[in-house]
């Protein structure tokens, strides 16, 4: 039996915003990811803003994901995968 993961992953990934240029995972040198997330939340228009895999007390852990749809941005902001 052939493994289905590569085909399934390819199908999943083609529906995502990253390869279409509508999303990115970002970090900025000299700025903590916590501060970057907070700044983006207050100052930018976005569809989703996700503080991914932060570790409490480690402000540079994880990364910030941001996506943009255009006129129909939902402004959803949340943390995902937070570790204590």
C-alpha positions as CSV (number, residue, x, y, z in Angstrom):
1,X,0.0,0.0,0.0
2,X,1.3,3.5,-0.9
3,X,1.5,6.1,1.9
4,X,-1.0,8.8,1.5
5,X,0.7,11.5,3.5
6,X,2.5,13.3,0.6
7,X,-0.6,13.5,-1.5
8,X,-2.8,14.5,1.4
9,X,-0.3,17.1,2.5
10,X,0.0,18.5,-1.0
11,X,-3.8,18.8,-1.3
12,X,-4.0,20.5,2.1
13,X,-1.2,22.9,1.4
14,X,-2.5,24.1,-1.9
15,X,-5.6,25.4,-0.1
16,X,-3.6,27.5,2.3
17,X,-2.7,31.2,2.0
18,X,1.1,30.8,2.4
19,X,1.8,29.6,-1.2
20,X,-0.6,32.1,-2.6
21,X,1.2,35.1,-1.0
22,X,-1.7,35.9,1.4
23,X,0.0,34.8,4.6
24,X,3.4,34.6,6.2
25,X,5.2,33.6,9.4
26,X,7.3,36.5,10.6
27,X,9.9,37.5,13.1
28,X,11.8,40.8,13.4
29,X,15.4,41.0,14.6
30,X,15.6,43.0,17.8
31,X,11.8,42.8,18.5
32,X,10.3,40.0,20.7
33,X,7.6,38.0,19.1
34,X,5.3,39.0,21.9
35,X,5.8,42.7,21.1
36,X,5.5,42.0,17.3
37,X,2.2,40.3,17.8
38,X,0.9,43.1,20.0
39,X,2.0,45.8,17.6
40,X,0.4,44.0,14.6
41,X,-2.8,43.5,16.5
42,X,-3.1,47.2,17.3
43,X,-1.8,48.7,14.0
44,X,-2.5,46.5,11.0
45,X,-5.4,45.2,9.1
46,X,-5.3,41.4,8.9
47,X,-7.5,38.4,8.4
48,X,-5.8,36.2,11.0
49,X,-3.0,37.1,13.4
50,X,-1.7,34.1,15.4
51,X,1.0,34.0,18.0
52,X,2.1,30.5,17.3
53,X,3.8,28.2,19.9
54,X,4.8,30.8,22.5
55,X,6.4,29.6,25.7
56,X,5.5,31.7,28.8
57,X,8.4,33.8,29.9
58,X,10.3,33.4,26.6
59,X,9.2,36.3,24.5
60,X,11.1,35.2,21.4
61,X,9.7,31.7,21.3
62,X,7.6,30.5,18.4
63,X,6.6,33.0,15.7
64,X,3.9,35.3,14.4
65,X,1.6,34.2,11.6
66,X,-0.3,36.9,9.7
67,X,-2.7,36.6,6.8
68,X,-4.6,39.1,4.7
69,X,-7.7,38.6,2.5
70,X,-8.3,42.1,1.3
71,X,-11.7,43.7,1.8
72,X,-13.2,40.9,3.9
73,X,-10.6,40.6,6.7
74,X,-12.0,39.0,9.8
75,X,-9.4,40.5,12.3
76,X,-9.1,37.2,14.2
77,X,-6.3,37.3,16.7
78,X,-5.3,34.5,19.0
79,X,-2.5,32.4,20.4
80,X,-2.0,28.8,19.4
81,X,0.0,26.0,21.0
82,X,1.0,28.0,24.1
83,X,3.4,26.1,26.4
84,X,3.7,26.8,30.1
